[in-house]
Amino acid sequence: MVIDKLLTRRGWRVVAHSMLAAAGIGLLYILTTMAMEAPRHGDPLNWWILGVGITLSLWSAVLGSMLAKAELIDWR
């Protein structure tokens, strides 16, 4: 059963890494929405802050997915 697999230590690590990847994707969505809406309202957009935010969100998405994959295939 799926619940029994998630209640192990390995299952919790896979869930945590998947949540890290999901948080990175969610942050990327919020940042791109902000970048599209700010000029429409006449607000200035700081490209350095936006670039750093997008870089960090992509990094967390890639890191989370790599860690989850490594945990699932039992990579050492």
N, C-alpha and C positions, 0 to 999 in steps of 0.2 A: 504494500500500500504506500502511496506517496507520502502520507503523513508520517509514517514510521521512518522513511528515509530522511525527512526534513528534521526530525528530532535528534539526529546524531550531530556530533561536532562538525563533521564534514558538511552536512546539510546546512547547518547554520552559517558556515563560511561561504558556501555557494550563494545562499540567500543574501548575505551581507555584500558580497562582491557584485551580485546582480543589482542590488539597490544602489551601489556606488555608480554603476554604469547608467542606471535609470536616472539618478540625480544629475549626472553630467548631461544627459540628453534633455532633461527638463530645463536645466539652466540654459542650455543652448537655445531652446525654444523661447524662453523668456527674453533672452538677450536679442534674438533676431526680431521678436515682436517689438521690443523697445526701439530697435534701430529703424524699423519700418514706421512706427507711430510718431516718433519724436519730430521728424521734419514736417509731418502733416500738421502738428500743433504749433510749429514755429519755435520749438525748443532747440537749442544748439546740442550737437552730439559730439562728445569727446571720443575721437577714434582710438586713442591710446587705451583708454579705460575699456572700451568695447572690445578692442583686440585682445587685451589681457584676459578679460572675462571669457571670450570665446576660446582662447587657448587653454585656459584652466578647465573649462567645461569639456572640451574635446579630450584633454589629457585624462580627466577623471573617467570619462566614458570608455576610453581605450584601456586604461589601467584596470577598471572594474571588469570589463569583458575578458581581458587577458587572464586576470586572476581567477575568474569563474571557470574559464576554459581549462586552465592549468589544474584547478581543483577537480574538475569533472573527469579529466583524462589521467589523473594521478601522476602528474609530471613532477619530477624531482630535479 
